[in-house]
């Protein structure tokens, strides 16, 4: 990155930013929203390729966005440098009016992510309440990735797969699940993982991933993840709990794939010793469901049809009671990924999402079987315009030996 690019607000380049803006504007037009303020870090990153404290003004009536930056104050814009730096949002309407931009309709705000008090303050700046919700428009735009986004996700998949191949070298006999996870996290960070795990949803929390083994896999979590776990403390009740990894005990590993602001999602199975015949059968079922659903991932396919197929395959195998949990069941078998996990589309029984070329989807048909623990795989796929989806996570899908 040269010195000029380092300080430019838009790191995407004009063409790539326009591609993303047009998708957002298309969603805005369909929702009847003519102008909006974007301030959530995820969406600012999506529209500029960097995170800053401030706002992006997007209008369906103008080609380029307007930036209003609070911090860091060294950033510049090729198009609107005089308007870039503000102390408070109340300055924005006058700056827009000075450019001849005045809109009497309610301002679009990210009402799914900003606080009520901030929403009221921003709406008051523009003299219009209630505000329109721009959050679904941004989620809809981000659901279909550009070629540049898909290339970032390919890079993630390669690096995450390399880390998963190194996981057996992270294990030492007598380790707890927490100690094992720490070593996996270290390997991930050394490969370049940013550590940040962005999850859509205000009540969703996780550190760098989830390592589950033994009875802990059957401990329900308050979060809407496919798998639970007790965790180390009631303040973050999910994942590894300090249980010793024992011989012939399946270990499920689902760790962070964020190497460049985008995230692939992958789960694989490890074991010290030999898996039982039952464990092998369950893992084979998970892989079979993944392959079957991937074969259904075509533009125009209904997300609910994919879920129903997975549920039926689990039932036909006599595994319905253990599908996506045991004591507590997740209500989905897959989800979009990108800057966040849990993006659109959602592969769930009541989902109204329709698959489109450019969707990037993680499929995770998992099972929790008492006496065995958590077993299953997860792969990230790109829905192609024609033919089979592209698999981004290519580590072995078999049980991988830890000894």
N, C-alpha and C positions, 0 to 999 in steps of 0.2 A: 504494500500500500504506500503510494507516494505521499508527500507532505500535503498536497492539495486535497487528495481524497480523504486523508486522515481527518480533516476538519469539515468536510462537506456533510451536510445533514443526510443527503441521499447517497448511500453507498451501493444502491442497487444498479445505478445507471438509469438513464431516462427511459429507455425502451422497456426494461423489465418493470420499472415502477409503473409505467403506463398500462402494462398488461394487468397488473394487480389492481390499479385504480379503476380500470374499466369494469373489472369483475365486481368491485364494490359498488360502483355507480349503477350497474345493471340491477343489482339486488336492491339498491335504494329506490330506483325508479319503480320496480315492482311493488315495493312497500309504500310508495307515495311519499318518500322522504327526499327533499330537495337539497338539504345541506346538513352537515354534521360536524361535530368535534370529536376527534379520537384522542384518548389520553391513556388508555391501558397499555402497559409495556409490551404485551404480546402483539397487539395490533399496530403499535408504533414500529416495532421491529419488522412486522410484515410489510409495512408500507415504505420503510426507509432502509432496512438492513442494519439498523442500530437502535439502541435504547437511549432515550433522553427524557428529562423531566419537562413536560410541557404538553402541547396540543398540536394536532394536525387538523386543519380545516379542509373539508372535502365538500365540493358542491357539484351537482350534476350540470351546472351551467358554465363551469370553467374547466379548462383542461388540466392545469397543474394545481397541486395542493398549496396551501399557505401554512407555513410553520410558525409556531409561537413557542419559543424555547425559554425555559427558566434556568435550567442547569443541564450540561455544562455551558458556560457562556462563551466559549471559544468557537462554537459551531457556526458555520456560515451556510448560506443557501445561494445557489446560482441565480435563482429567480426572485427571491423575496428577502434579501439580506436586511433591508431597512426595517422589515416587520418581524424579524425573527425573535428578538429578545424582549421579554416582558417580565414584570415583577409579579403581576397578578392577572387572573383571567378577565377581570372587568375591563382591562385595556383592549381586549380583542375586538369587540364590536366597532369601536371608533376607528381602529386601524383598518378594518375591512371596509367601513364606510368611506374612508379616505381613498380607497382604491375603487370606489364606485360599486362595492358589493353590499347590497342591502337585501335581506330576505325576510318577508313578514311571516313566513310559516314557522312552526315550532322547530327548534334545533334538534337534530338527532344526537342522542347521547348513548353511551354504553351502559344502559340501565341494568344490565345483568352483572356488571362488575364494579361500578363506582358506587359510593355510598349515597344514601338518601340525601344527606346534607349537601354533598358536593353536587348532586344532580339538581337540587333546588337552587343552589348558588349559580351554577352555570346557566340554567334556564332563565334565572332572573337577569343575568347579564344581557340576554337577548330579548327580555321583556315578554317571554311566552312561556306559559305553563298550561297543561302538562307538556313535557317533552316527548318526542318520538324515540323509540328504542332502536338504536342502530346495531345492537349486539347480534341479532339473528342475521342481519345483512353481512356483517363481517365474518361470522362463522360460516355462512353459506359461501362467501367468496373464497375463504381459505380452504374449503373442503375439496376443491378441484385445484391441484397443484400445477404450477407452471413447469416448464422444462428445467429451469434453473433450480426450482425447489426440489424436483425429483432427483437432480444430480447431487444436491446436498444430502438427500436421504440415501442415495446409493453409497456415498462416502461413509455415512453413518453405519450402514449395514455391513460394509467391509470391515470397518474398525471394530464394531461390536462383535462380529464373527471371529476376528483375530483374538479378542479378549477371551471369548468363550472357549477357544481352543487352548488357551493358557490356564484355564481354571483348574485342571487337575494338578498343576504345579503349585497352586496356592494352598493345597490341602496338606495337613499333617495329621497323623493319627492322634485321636484324643481331642481334636478341636471341637469347640462349640459352634453352633450355627452362626453366632455373632462374630466369633473370631474368623471363621471362614468368609463371611460376608465382608469383613474389613479388608482381608487380603484381596478379595475380588475387586473391591472398590479401589484399592491401591493400584492394581493392574490396570483398571479402567482409566484412572487419572493419569497414569504414566503413558497411556496410549493417546491421551489428549481429551478425555471426557471432561466436560465443563462442570459436572457435578450437579448443576441446576436441573431439577426435575419439575417441569411445569405441568400442572394438572388442571384441566378445566373443571370449574366448580368451586364455590367458595368454601365448602366443607370437606374438601379432599386434601389430604396431607400424606406425604411420604418423603423419606430421605432419598437415597440413591437407588433403591430397589427393594427386592423381597427375596429372602432365602428361607425356604420352609422345609422342615423335616419332621417326621414322627407325628406324635399326637398334636403338636402345635398347629399343624395344618388344618385341624378341625376346630380351631378356636375362631368364632365369628369376630369380625371387625366392624366398627360402625361406618367404615368407608365403603363406597361403591366400587370396590376392586373385585376382580375375579376370585382372588384368594385373600385370606385373612391372616391370622396369626396374632398371638398375644402381644408381641413387642416387648421392649425392655421396661416400659413405664406406662402408667395409665394416661400420661399426657400425649403419647403417640402409640395407641394400641393397634399396631399392625406389624407383622413380619417376625423376624428372628427373636427368640426369647431367651437364649442362653442354653438351649438344650444341646447335650453332647451328641455329635454325629456318630452313630453306631454302625457296625458292620451290617451289610445287607439292607440298610435303611435308605430308601429313595430320598434324594435331595433335589428339590426344585429350585432353580436359579432364574430369577427375572430381574435383571439389573439395568441401570441407566444406559441408554444409547445416544446421549446428547453430546455430539462432538463439534457442532457448528451452529447451534441455535435450533436445529431440527432434531427429531428423535425417531429412531426406529425402535420397535418393541420386539423382544425375543425372549422366549422361555425355553430352557433345556433341562434335561434330567441327568443327574450324576449319582454315583453309588460307590461306596467302598465295599468291595466283595462282589456278590452276584445277585442280580434281581431275581425275584421269584417268578414263577410262570404266570401268576396272576398279575404281577406288576408289568410284565412284558405285554400281556394281553391288553391291559388298560392303555399303555403307551401306544400300542399299535392302533387301538381304536381312536385315540386322539389324533394320530397322524393321518388315519384314514378320513376322519371328519375334515381335517384341514385340507387334504387333497380334494375331497368332494366339493367342499364349499368354494375352494379356489376355482374349480372347474365351472362353477355357477357365476363367478364374478365377471359379468359382462355389462357393458353400458345398457341401462334399461331394466336390469334385474332389481327386484324388490328386496330390500334388506331383510324384511320379515320372513321372506321365503328361505333365505339362507339360515336364519335362526331356526325356523321350523324343521328344516332338513336335519340340522345338527341335533336338535332335540329328539327327532324321530329315530335317528341312528343310535343315539344313546339308549333310548327306550327299547329298540329292537335288540340291543346287546344286553338288556337286563341291567343297565347302569343308570336309569333315570334318577334314582334316589341319590346318586353321587355326582351327577352332572352339574358343573359349575358350583360345587360346594356340597356339603352334607348337612350340617346343622344349620347353615345359612347358605342360600343360593343366590348367586349373582344373576341379574335379570338380562344378561346379554352374553353373546359369545364372540363379539368382535366390536371394533371401534376404529374411527379414523385416528390417524396420528400425523403430526407435523411439528409445529412450534410447541404445541401442547399434546399430551395424550388425552384421550376422550374427546377428540374432535369428531366432526361429522364425516361420513355417515355412521350411525349406530346400528349394529347388527343385533336387533332385539325383537321380541314377538309383536310388539305394538308399534314398531318403528314405521314411519311413513316415508323414510328416505328411499330414494331411487338411485342406484349406482350410476356413476358417470365416469368416462375416461378421465384419468388424472386423479381419481380418488386414491388415497394411500390408506390401506386398511390393515390393522393387526387382527388376525384370527387367533383365538386362544381357547380352544375346547379343552377344558381341564376337569379333573375329577378329584374328589377327596374321598378316600376309601378308609374306613376305620381299620386299623391294624397295618395299613400300608402307608398312609399319608397322602400328600398331594402328588398327582401324576398328570402330566400333559405337556404339550409343547405350545409355542406361540411363534407365528411367523408374520412378517410384514410384507404386504403385496402392493404393487401398483396396478390399478385397473387399466388395461390397454384399450385402445380404440377398437382393435380387432384381436381375436385370439386369446391365448392364455395370459393371465396376469404375470407380471414380473415379480419374482421372489427376491427380496432384498436381504434377507437373513438366511445365511447358507451354512451355518454350523451343523454338524451331524445331529440327526433327530433321534438317534438311538441312545440308550443308557451309556454314559461315558464313565469309564472306570476312574476312580480316584486313587487307586493303588497300583 
